[in-house]
Amino acid sequence: MDGSVVSQSRSNVFATPRDMIALTKPRITLMVLITAAGGLWLAPAHAHGVTIALALLGTALVVGGANALNMFIERDIDGLMKRTKDRPLPAGRMSPRFALIFGVVLSVAAVPVLAIGVNATTAMLAVLANLLYVLAYTPLKQRSHWALQVGAVPGAIPPLLGWTAATGRVDEGGLVLFAILFLWQIAHFHAIALFRKLEYGRARLVVLPNVAKENGGGDDAARHSIVRHASALAFVSLLLYPLHVAHRVYLASALVLGVGFVVWSLFGLRKNVTMRWARGVFGASLLYLTGLFAAIAVDAIIS
């Protein structure tokens, strides 16, 4: 009998608060809240304190709910991978039914918080992100490597949620923030797929390094994709300056960070490149995004 089935048969009907928090993927949720706060910070309109609090609460609920439903759907897959096998469901510490109800409750609770407490535009974008993540991205991961592009859409919506929470509309500045997160995710997750491709293969998750045959193989295709998306990211990040969303401090920082990230990604086009480079891109992508949002904050304070 499969180990994950055994674990589920012994799972608890209820769950500890710690496992309930784990079900929401708190690190991912925290990053989402930071990017949503960035959208609120950069928006040309200033939201009231209550609106900001409700926007962040609603965002946390919708993201936490989507993550919980993702874990419910992928509980068997998680049991096959070392980095996820100790999550509450594959480890048998929580029943699938509890996880399903918990995810649905969080997702549904986010709607009135955002629709009534913030505005209808923000609520609709949040619902779209939740549905795309749960109903499109999650099942597509076992069928096509294009799941990454689909999943990058809900992953890029949080800063747009912050923007619309303040302005009530979708416009150029918010769309640039969306594009920055979208392009960043492609480069970031292709790097992960490169150094974890065997693990993803065992879990039957379809990633570019394991399926592409053009340009010399899947690894090569993924490396070229990283270069393309890092280059596009470096360019798009500069657009916040001509749109008057950010100023010279941000422009200089974005230029330096972008060039550095592109140069690092270009190293991957060398012959006989190792997985150490892919791990380096993964780390560089995190430093890039952290530095970019830090530059946004500093620029807004001193400009």
GULOKOL-443762 format. One record per residue (C-alpha): residue in one letter; x, y negated, z; residue number from 1. Coordinates in Angstrom, 2 decimals, always signed. Example, Ala and Ser with C-alpha at 12.3 -4.5 7.8 and 13.67 -1.06 7.14 Angstrom:
<rs>
{r 'a',{+12.30,+4.50,+7.80},1}
{r 's',{+13.67,+1.06,+7.14},2}
</rs>
This chain:
<rs>
{r 'm',{+0.00,+0.00,+0.00},1}
{r 'd',{+1.23,-3.51,-0.84},2}
{r 'g',{+2.78,-5.32,+2.13},3}
{r 's',{+0.71,-8.43,+1.60},4}
{r 'v',{-2.50,-6.38,+1.71},5}
{r 'v',{-1.43,-4.84,+4.99},6}
{r 's',{-0.66,-8.25,+6.42},7}
{r 'q',{-4.04,-9.58,+5.34},8}
{r 's',{-5.86,-6.61,+6.84},9}
{r 'r',{-4.30,-7.42,+10.19},10}
{r 's',{-4.76,-11.16,+9.89},11}
{r 'n',{-6.38,-13.20,+12.60},12}
{r 'v',{-9.88,-14.56,+12.14},13}
{r 'f',{-8.77,-17.86,+13.66},14}
{r 'a',{-5.45,-19.67,+13.50},15}
{r 't',{-3.16,-21.67,+15.72},16}
{r 'p',{-2.89,-25.43,+15.22},17}
{r 'r',{+0.68,-24.90,+14.03},18}
{r 'd',{-0.43,-22.56,+11.25},19}
{r 'm',{-3.29,-24.87,+10.30},20}
{r 'i',{-0.78,-27.68,+9.86},21}
{r 'a',{+1.52,-25.36,+7.89},22}
{r 'l',{-1.38,-24.61,+5.55},23}
{r 't',{-1.43,-28.27,+4.46},24}
{r 'k',{+2.29,-28.19,+3.51},25}
{r 'p',{+3.14,-31.11,+5.82},26}
{r 'r',{+6.41,-32.05,+4.11},27}
{r 'i',{+4.70,-32.38,+0.75},28}
{r 't',{+1.79,-34.24,+2.34},29}
{r 'l',{+4.20,-36.64,+4.03},30}
{r 'm',{+5.96,-37.36,+0.72},31}
{r 'v',{+2.59,-37.96,-0.91},32}
{r 'l',{+1.64,-40.42,+1.82},33}
{r 'i',{+4.92,-42.26,+1.35},34}
{r 't',{+4.33,-42.63,-2.39},35}
{r 'a',{+0.71,-43.68,-1.81},36}
{r 'a',{+1.92,-46.29,+0.68},37}
{r 'g',{+4.35,-47.46,-2.00},38}
{r 'g',{+1.43,-48.06,-4.33},39}
{r 'l',{-0.39,-50.00,-1.63},40}
{r 'w',{+2.74,-52.05,-0.96},41}
{r 'l',{+3.36,-52.95,-4.59},42}
{r 'a',{-0.22,-53.71,-5.60},43}
{r 'p',{-0.88,-57.40,-6.36},44}
{r 'a',{-3.91,-57.41,-4.07},45}
{r 'h',{-3.56,-57.03,-0.32},46}
{r 'a',{-5.81,-54.48,+1.37},47}
{r 'h',{-7.15,-54.90,+4.89},48}
{r 'g',{-5.65,-52.80,+7.66},49}
{r 'v',{-8.76,-50.61,+7.94},50}
{r 't',{-8.77,-50.00,+4.19},51}
{r 'i',{-5.11,-49.01,+4.28},52}
{r 'a',{-5.71,-46.61,+7.17},53}
{r 'l',{-8.70,-45.00,+5.45},54}
{r 'a',{-6.85,-44.76,+2.14},55}
{r 'l',{-3.96,-42.92,+3.77},56}
{r 'l',{-6.32,-40.73,+5.81},57}
{r 'g',{-8.36,-39.80,+2.73},58}
{r 't',{-5.19,-39.10,+0.77},59}
{r 'a',{-3.87,-36.85,+3.55},60}
{r 'l',{-7.18,-34.96,+3.64},61}
{r 'v',{-7.42,-34.41,-0.11},62}
{r 'v',{-3.77,-33.35,-0.40},63}
{r 'g',{-3.93,-31.14,+2.67},64}
{r 'g',{-7.09,-29.52,+1.36},65}
{r 'a',{-5.57,-28.88,-2.07},66}
{r 'n',{-2.46,-27.37,-0.49},67}
{r 'a',{-4.54,-25.10,+1.74},68}
{r 'l',{-6.59,-23.88,-1.24},69}
{r 'n',{-3.38,-23.36,-3.19},70}
{r 'm',{-2.04,-21.15,-0.39},71}
{r 'f',{-5.33,-19.24,-0.30},72}
{r 'i',{-5.18,-18.50,-4.04},73}
{r 'e',{-1.46,-17.66,-4.03},74}
{r 'r',{-1.33,-15.63,-0.81},75}
{r 'd',{-0.25,-12.43,-2.60},76}
{r 'i',{+2.35,-14.27,-4.68},77}
{r 'd',{+3.75,-15.99,-1.59},78}
{r 'g',{+4.30,-12.59,-0.02},79}
{r 'l',{+6.69,-11.69,-2.85},80}
{r 'm',{+9.07,-14.63,-2.40},81}
{r 'k',{+11.59,-15.05,+0.38},82}
{r 'r',{+10.97,-18.76,+0.90},83}
{r 't',{+7.17,-18.34,+1.20},84}
{r 'k',{+6.63,-14.89,+2.73},85}
{r 'd',{+6.45,-16.30,+6.27},86}
{r 'r',{+3.58,-18.67,+5.48},87}
{r 'p',{+0.44,-18.05,+7.60},88}
{r 'l',{-1.47,-15.98,+5.03},89}
{r 'p',{+1.16,-13.56,+3.70},90}
{r 'a',{+2.54,-13.15,+7.23},91}
{r 'g',{-0.93,-12.13,+8.43},92}
{r 'r',{-1.32,-14.87,+11.05},93}
{r 'm',{-4.48,-16.25,+9.44},94}
{r 's',{-7.43,-14.75,+7.60},95}
{r 'p',{-7.96,-15.75,+3.96},96}
{r 'r',{-11.56,-16.71,+4.78},97}
{r 'f',{-10.41,-19.19,+7.41},98}
{r 'a',{-7.90,-20.72,+4.97},99}
{r 'l',{-10.56,-21.05,+2.27},100}
{r 'i',{-13.04,-22.76,+4.58},101}
{r 'f',{-10.32,-25.00,+6.03},102}
{r 'g',{-9.20,-26.11,+2.54},103}
{r 'v',{-12.74,-26.79,+1.35},104}
{r 'v',{-13.63,-28.77,+4.49},105}
{r 'l',{-10.55,-31.00,+4.18},106}
{r 's',{-11.14,-31.58,+0.46},107}
{r 'v',{-14.81,-32.42,+0.90},108}
{r 'a',{-14.18,-34.65,+3.94},109}
{r 'a',{-11.81,-36.81,+1.88},110}
{r 'v',{-14.54,-37.88,-0.55},111}
{r 'p',{-16.73,-40.03,+1.75},112}
{r 'v',{-13.65,-41.41,+3.51},113}
{r 'l',{-12.32,-42.73,+0.19},114}
{r 'a',{-15.62,-43.50,-1.56},115}
{r 'i',{-17.18,-45.39,+1.34},116}
{r 'g',{-14.11,-46.59,+3.21},117}
{r 'v',{-12.01,-47.58,+0.19},118}
{r 'n',{-13.61,-47.63,-3.27},119}
{r 'a',{-15.14,-45.36,-5.89},120}
{r 't',{-12.12,-45.51,-8.24},121}
{r 't',{-9.76,-44.19,-5.58},122}
{r 'a',{-12.21,-41.47,-4.60},123}
{r 'm',{-12.63,-40.29,-8.21},124}
{r 'l',{-8.87,-40.16,-8.78},125}
{r 'a',{-8.43,-38.16,-5.56},126}
{r 'v',{-11.11,-35.65,-6.59},127}
{r 'l',{-9.49,-35.35,-10.03},128}
{r 'a',{-6.09,-34.67,-8.44},129}
{r 'n',{-7.54,-32.04,-6.12},130}
{r 'l',{-9.42,-30.20,-8.87},131}
{r 'l',{-6.49,-30.27,-11.30},132}
{r 'y',{-4.13,-28.90,-8.66},133}
{r 'v',{-6.43,-26.14,-7.42},134}
{r 'l',{-8.39,-25.10,-10.51},135}
{r 'a',{-5.92,-25.82,-13.32},136}
{r 'y',{-2.32,-25.88,-12.10},137}
{r 't',{-2.49,-23.04,-9.57},138}
{r 'p',{-3.96,-20.33,-11.86},139}
{r 'l',{-1.93,-21.55,-14.87},140}
{r 'k',{+1.37,-20.93,-13.06},141}
{r 'q',{+1.08,-17.20,-13.85},142}
{r 'r',{+0.21,-17.79,-17.50},143}
{r 's',{+2.31,-20.59,-18.96},144}
{r 'h',{+5.34,-22.73,-18.21},145}
{r 'w',{+3.19,-25.71,-19.24},146}
{r 'a',{+1.65,-25.42,-15.79},147}
{r 'l',{+4.45,-27.74,-14.66},148}
{r 'q',{+3.16,-30.58,-16.83},149}
{r 'v',{-0.40,-29.94,-15.67},150}
{r 'g',{+0.67,-29.89,-12.01},151}
{r 'a',{+2.72,-33.06,-12.45},152}
{r 'v',{-0.49,-35.02,-13.11},153}
{r 'p',{-2.02,-34.56,-9.62},154}
{r 'g',{+1.48,-34.86,-8.19},155}
{r 'a',{+1.85,-38.29,-9.78},156}
{r 'i',{-1.57,-39.66,-8.81},157}
{r 'p',{-0.81,-40.60,-5.13},158}
{r 'p',{+0.96,-43.93,-5.86},159}
{r 'l',{-1.92,-44.73,-8.20},160}
{r 'l',{-4.31,-43.98,-5.32},161}
{r 'g',{-2.48,-46.55,-3.23},162}
{r 'w',{-2.60,-49.06,-6.06},163}
{r 't',{-6.33,-48.62,-6.69},164}
{r 'a',{-7.06,-48.68,-2.97},165}
{r 'a',{-5.77,-52.26,-2.95},166}
{r 't',{-6.97,-53.45,-6.36},167}
{r 'g',{-9.99,-51.28,-7.12},168}
{r 'r',{-8.77,-50.76,-10.69},169}
{r 'v',{-6.28,-48.84,-12.82},170}
{r 'd',{-3.87,-51.18,-14.61},171}
{r 'e',{-0.34,-51.32,-15.99},172}
{r 'g',{+1.57,-51.46,-12.71},173}
{r 'g',{-0.25,-48.49,-11.26},174}
{r 'l',{+0.22,-46.50,-14.46},175}
{r 'v',{+3.99,-47.13,-14.40},176}
{r 'l',{+4.12,-45.79,-10.84},177}
{r 'f',{+2.18,-42.76,-12.06},178}
{r 'a',{+4.63,-42.27,-14.95},179}
{r 'i',{+7.65,-42.51,-12.64},180}
{r 'l',{+6.35,-39.70,-10.42},181}
{r 'f',{+5.23,-37.63,-13.41},182}
{r 'l',{+8.61,-37.73,-15.17},183}
{r 'w',{+10.52,-37.23,-11.92},184}
{r 'q',{+8.62,-34.04,-11.14},185}
{r 'i',{+9.48,-32.46,-14.50},186}
{r 'a',{+13.23,-32.95,-14.03},187}
{r 'h',{+13.06,-32.01,-10.34},188}
{r 'f',{+11.14,-28.76,-10.79},189}
{r 'h',{+13.03,-27.61,-13.87},190}
{r 'a',{+16.15,-27.78,-11.70},191}
{r 'i',{+14.45,-25.63,-9.05},192}
{r 'a',{+13.28,-23.18,-11.73},193}
{r 'l',{+16.85,-22.77,-12.94},194}
{r 'f',{+18.36,-21.66,-9.65},195}
{r 'r',{+15.28,-19.74,-8.51},196}
{r 'k',{+14.27,-18.15,-11.80},197}
{r 'l',{+14.83,-14.58,-10.58},198}
{r 'e',{+12.66,-15.18,-7.54},199}
{r 'y',{+9.94,-16.74,-9.70},200}
{r 'g',{+10.20,-13.80,-12.08},201}
{r 'r',{+9.63,-11.28,-9.29},202}
{r 'a',{+6.55,-13.25,-8.22},203}
{r 'r',{+5.27,-13.31,-11.83},204}
{r 'l',{+5.31,-17.11,-11.96},205}
{r 'v',{+6.02,-18.36,-15.46},206}
{r 'v',{+8.77,-21.00,-15.63},207}
{r 'l',{+10.65,-22.38,-18.64},208}
{r 'p',{+14.02,-20.68,-17.91},209}
{r 'n',{+12.31,-17.27,-17.99},210}
{r 'v',{+10.27,-17.63,-21.17},211}
{r 'a',{+11.88,-19.99,-23.67},212}
{r 'k',{+14.09,-18.51,-26.38},213}
{r 'e',{+14.80,-21.58,-28.48},214}
{r 'n',{+18.07,-23.54,-28.36},215}
{r 'g',{+20.04,-20.60,-27.01},216}
{r 'g',{+17.69,-19.43,-24.28},217}
{r 'g',{+15.46,-20.54,-21.43},218}
{r 'd',{+18.23,-22.04,-19.31},219}
{r 'd',{+19.34,-24.18,-22.22},220}
{r 'a',{+15.78,-25.35,-22.91},221}
{r 'a',{+15.32,-26.30,-19.26},222}
{r 'r',{+18.61,-28.22,-19.18},223}
{r 'h',{+17.65,-30.21,-22.29},224}
{r 's',{+14.25,-30.92,-20.76},225}
{r 'i',{+15.91,-32.27,-17.62},226}
{r 'v',{+18.02,-34.66,-19.72},227}
{r 'r',{+15.00,-35.87,-21.71},228}
{r 'h',{+12.83,-36.49,-18.68},229}
{r 'a',{+15.62,-38.06,-16.62},230}
{r 's',{+16.32,-40.46,-19.50},231}
{r 'a',{+12.64,-41.34,-19.88},232}
{r 'l',{+12.40,-41.78,-16.12},233}
{r 'a',{+15.34,-44.18,-16.03},234}
{r 'f',{+13.71,-46.30,-18.76},235}
{r 'v',{+10.15,-46.26,-17.35},236}
{r 's',{+11.34,-47.20,-13.86},237}
{r 'l',{+12.65,-50.51,-15.25},238}
{r 'l',{+9.19,-51.52,-16.48},239}
{r 'l',{+8.13,-52.63,-12.99},240}
{r 'y',{+10.36,-55.69,-13.50},241}
{r 'p',{+8.80,-57.17,-16.70},242}
{r 'l',{+5.37,-56.43,-15.23},243}
{r 'h',{+6.34,-58.62,-12.23},244}
{r 'v',{+5.63,-55.79,-9.83},245}
{r 'a',{+9.25,-55.79,-8.64},246}
{r 'h',{+12.16,-58.23,-8.80},247}
{r 'r',{+15.90,-58.41,-9.46},248}
{r 'v',{+17.03,-56.35,-6.46},249}
{r 'y',{+14.80,-53.51,-7.58},250}
{r 'l',{+15.87,-53.90,-11.22},251}
{r 'a',{+19.57,-53.62,-10.38},252}
{r 's',{+18.94,-50.67,-8.05},253}
{r 'a',{+16.72,-48.84,-10.54},254}
{r 'l',{+19.33,-49.34,-13.28},255}
{r 'v',{+22.17,-47.93,-11.16},256}
{r 'l',{+20.08,-45.03,-9.87},257}
{r 'g',{+18.73,-44.23,-13.32},258}
{r 'v',{+22.12,-44.24,-15.02},259}
{r 'g',{+23.56,-42.08,-12.25},260}
{r 'f',{+20.76,-39.54,-12.52},261}
{r 'v',{+21.00,-39.38,-16.33},262}
{r 'v',{+24.78,-38.94,-16.25},263}
{r 'w',{+24.46,-36.11,-13.72},264}
{r 's',{+21.80,-34.43,-15.85},265}
{r 'l',{+24.02,-34.71,-18.95},266}
{r 'f',{+26.65,-32.58,-17.24},267}
{r 'g',{+24.20,-29.72,-17.68},268}
{r 'l',{+24.72,-29.74,-21.44},269}
{r 'r',{+28.32,-28.56,-21.07},270}
{r 'k',{+29.15,-24.99,-21.97},271}
{r 'n',{+29.32,-22.41,-19.19},272}
{r 'v',{+27.55,-24.69,-16.72},273}
{r 't',{+26.71,-22.90,-13.45},274}
{r 'm',{+23.68,-22.89,-11.18},275}
{r 'r',{+25.65,-25.16,-8.87},276}
{r 'w',{+24.83,-27.94,-11.34},277}
{r 'a',{+21.11,-27.17,-11.11},278}
{r 'r',{+21.25,-27.35,-7.33},279}
{r 'g',{+23.08,-30.64,-7.71},280}
{r 'v',{+20.32,-32.00,-9.95},281}
{r 'f',{+17.76,-30.94,-7.36},282}
{r 'g',{+19.61,-32.86,-4.65},283}
{r 'a',{+20.27,-35.82,-6.95},284}
{r 's',{+16.57,-36.03,-7.82},285}
{r 'l',{+15.67,-36.31,-4.15},286}
{r 'l',{+18.30,-39.00,-3.60},287}
{r 'y',{+17.07,-40.82,-6.70},288}
{r 'l',{+13.44,-40.95,-5.59},289}
{r 't',{+14.36,-41.91,-2.02},290}
{r 'g',{+16.66,-44.64,-3.30},291}
{r 'l',{+14.07,-45.96,-5.74},292}
{r 'f',{+11.38,-46.32,-3.09},293}
{r 'a',{+13.89,-47.81,-0.66},294}
{r 'a',{+14.78,-50.37,-3.34},295}
{r 'i',{+11.10,-51.14,-3.80},296}
{r 'a',{+10.73,-51.81,-0.07},297}
{r 'v',{+13.88,-53.94,+0.22},298}
{r 'd',{+13.03,-55.87,-2.94},299}
{r 'a',{+9.57,-56.70,-1.65},300}
{r 'i',{+10.92,-57.87,+1.72},301}
{r 'i',{+13.66,-60.17,+0.46},302}
{r 's',{+12.07,-61.46,-2.78},303}
</rs>
